[in-house]
């Protein structure tokens, strides 16, 4: 019994008319005459209810003619008639076409009602109901059918030309031009969306062609390196289409992990290579750059079309572009320190006597420059020394002595900060002096030239062992003692 009452209560909810157009309800609303077509629209706003009625009228006339009509649903984001804008109107004409626009001149009657519908015990819903009547004779239908068939054939010939051009741009026996193919398919799609007949067929052909081109792209990172300074990182991506490099494809870059400034996009060269530069604002061990096809212009054009099938395709295409994107992860901190070593400069030499005629080197002041360019701290703990001299032989000409070599610890260690360039001095050069004296002792007279070479041994803060050579060109022996 209770359920029955509830059922009865819901059944008595009614729709009442609280306002209507100045005319009384015309007879054509309930008693349709021959050659009359009525369009009906309903919405909470009067203007949109009228647009829906016109749209309904066009759909019925299109059905009489036998054509496909493309339309966009009325926007429901407006809050009042005053805020209703042109951008939210339903496109009540066949897209970009004037053939059915004469329908408005055939409208012979309109009528509207402001209704209130009870949706619950204490809740109500207001809406407008609009009626639009047009007198469309069989002769008018025949005329419209002839016009639409002729116009459809003209548009089909244009579409076929674009499709043929797109196929030629993608032939296997010629350099691939997928961007040209995309442009041709997009142009064909614009016209296919305005066809009266076979519209769905050609929209499908165009969308399949665009999808095949996009699916054929492959992007991979081929080079990732720091250059000159650690806060600047370069990446190179190669773009192929069905295993063939393509030129003129715009690639979008996004720094998806890390902090820095990145170039937004670039275009591939004739080898399909595109370069990306990242300027760091903070340095991390893990950064990521995503490279994807930049089809913003194409997507914007397709978004303006009315077909729900096309708008659904756009959403799938965006997902496909994201899934085929290339993501490269790298460290803004260099994996290994890189140290540039300058030449060895001898600033001062102290000498002492060894007997009446001979002299020995007691001490020498050595200086050299070091520069770290890869963003790592380095600590040098030892060095190797090699000393070689040249002397005047008894038979003329210069001869080289055997090399005197030694390995020594650096105490304290020599530390170099990341990106630092500094002048360095060895803490104890008496050991180098002993090697010079060792070579000189074998040939006390006739010394002409001397060469001293160092090899620094260290380790960066990533645990990598480093060796940095410090060379000096052979210098005259006499100039050594003039320091």
Secondary structure, DSSP 8 states (H G I E B T S, - for coil): -HHHHHHHHHHT--EEEEEE-SS---GGGTS--TTEEEEEEEESSHHHHHHHHHHHHHHHHHHHHT-------------SSTT--GGGS---SSTT--TTTTHHHHEEEEEEEEEEEE-SSS-EEEEEEEEEEEE--HHHHHHHHHHHHHHHHHHHHHHHHHHHHHHHTT-TTS---HHHHHHHHHHHHHHHTT-SSSHHHHHHHHHHHHHHHHHTEEEEEEEEEE-SSTTEEEEEEEEEETTEE-SS-EEEEEEEESSEEE--EEE--TTSEEEEEEEESS--S-EEEEEEE--HHHHHHHHT---HHHHHHHHHHHHHHHHT-EEEEE-SS-SS--EEE---EEEEEEEEEETTTEEEEEEEEEEEEEEE-SS--EEEEEEEEEEEEEEE-TTSSEEE---EEEEEEEEEEEEE-TT-EEEEE-S--HHHHHHHHHHHHH--S-EEEEEEEEEEEEEETTS-EEEEEE----EEHHHHTT-
